[in-house]
Amino acid sequence: MDDYPKHWMGKIRKDCCLRYSSLIFLIIINILSITALIIGFLFRGQCSIEQNISIYLVVAGFIFTIYYTFLLVLMLMMMLTDKEDVDSLPKRKRCALAISISIICLFMTAWLIVGCIWIFPIKLTVQSIDSSFPTYCQSTLYDYAFFYCCFLIVICFIHYLYFFCMMRRI
């Protein structure tokens, strides 16, 4: 016990907190992405001002759910294996994984930009009262799409920042 530095317990607690908070964060993102998928599917065709909003939610919900479920499984696997096992992976496999994740992130970023182009410009003209008007969009569909886009912008920024820091370690 005396062989360890005095701060080792704090380091273990910090590592556990980081892992479990990341786990909870990934679960929350998955729940929001599944919700986007469901809302986009349920309210398809109920936005005459921009028909693509429901398509955006379905595709974004599907892609983000798959991606963050993959990260969740990867994180759980890393939590259950020794650090030495993870570090023993060949550099080529780690680079291939990083490149795959980068390609998926680029698609998700492009899709987010497309969603922002469809959602944000109509904010001031959209209405959810009279479905016969060309400016109609079902309120749950539009409000969730707006929230989801804003949320994903923040998540992408955090994700890219984290990924950049991780790439420096490879």
N, C-alpha and C positions, 0 to 999 in steps of 0.2 A: 504494500500500500504506500509505503514511503518512497518507492522508486518513481512514482508518477509525479509530475508537476502538480502544484496545488490547483491549477485552473482546469484540470482534465474533466472534472465533473461538470463544470459549466459548459465546456466544449461539447460534451455528450448531450446535455440538455438542449443546447442551441441547435445541434444537428437534428435531434429528434423533433424539436419544434418546427424546424424548417421543413423536414420531410413530411410531417403530418399536416402542416398548414398547406403545403403544396398539394398533398393528396386531397384535402378538402376543397381547395381551389379548383383542381381538375374535375372533381365531382360536380361542383357548382356550374362550371363552364359546360359540362356535358348535359346537365339538366336544362340549362338555358338554350343549348343548341337543339336538343330534342324538342323543347317547347317551340322553337322557331320552325322546325320541320313540321310539327303538328299544326301550328297556326297557319303556315303557308299552304298546307294541304287542305285544311278545313275551309279556308276563306279564298280559295283560288277562284278567279273570275269575278271577285267582288270589289274591284278597284278600277273603275273606268278611266280615271286620270292617268294611271300607269299600271298596265296589265302585268308588267314584269315583276312587281313587288312580291307577289306570292311565289313566283318562280325563284326569285332571289332567296327568299326565306327557306324554301324547300332545299335548294342546292346548298346554300350556306349551312343550314342545319345539318344536312347529311354529311357534308365534307368535314365540318368542324367536329361533329360527333365521332366520325371515324378517326380523325386525327387525334383528338384528345383522349379517346378511348385507347388508342395505340400508346400514347404517352403515359396514360394511367397504368396500363399493363406493364409497360417498360419500367416505370417507376417502381411498381410493386415487385417486379422481378429483381430490380437492383436493390431494393430494401431487404429482400430475402436472401441475397447472395453476399458473399464476402467482397470487400473492396478489392482484394487481390485478384479475385476471379474476373471482375469487371476490367481491372487494369491489365489483365493478361490477354484480353482480346487483341488480336493483331491490329496494328494501326490501319491497315487497309480496310478492315471491317468497320472500324470506327469512322473512318473517312467516308465509306460508302453509306453508312447510316446517316452521317451528317449531310451528305449531298442529297440523299433521298428526302430528308426532312426539309432541306432548303428548297427543293423543287416544289414540294407540297406547300410550303409557306409562301412561295412566290405565287402559286395559283390562288391560294386563299387571299393574299393581298390584292391580287388583280380582281378577284371576285368581290372583295370588299369595296374597292374603288368603284366598280361598276354599280354595286348596290347604292353607294353614296350618291352617284350620279343620278340614279333613278329616284332616290328617296328625298334627299335634302332640298333640291330646287323647288319641289312642289309644296313645301311646308306651309307657305303663306296662302296658297290657293286651294289646298285640299279641304274638303268638307265631308262630313259623315251624316248629314241630315237627310238629304233628298237624293236617292239613288238614280233618279232620272237625269240629274245634271251630269255633264261630262267631267266635272271636278270631284265627283264622288269617290270616296275610298272608305271601305268598312273601317270603323275606328280602331277595333282591336288589331286588325291587320296592319294598318299604317302606324299606329302608336308603338306596337311591338317591333316593327321593322325599324322605326326611327331609334328606339331604345337599343335594339340589338346592334345596329350599325355603330352607334356611339360607344357601346360596350366593347365591340370588337376592335375599334380603333385603339382604345386604351389597352386592351389585351394584346393586340399585335405589337404595340410599342413596347410593352413590358416583355413580351416573348422575344422580340428581336434583340432587345437589350440583353436579356439573359442568354440567348443563343450566341450572341457576339462574345460575351464573357466566356461561355463554355468552349467556343471555337479557339479561343486564345490558349486554352489548356491542352488541346489535342496536339 
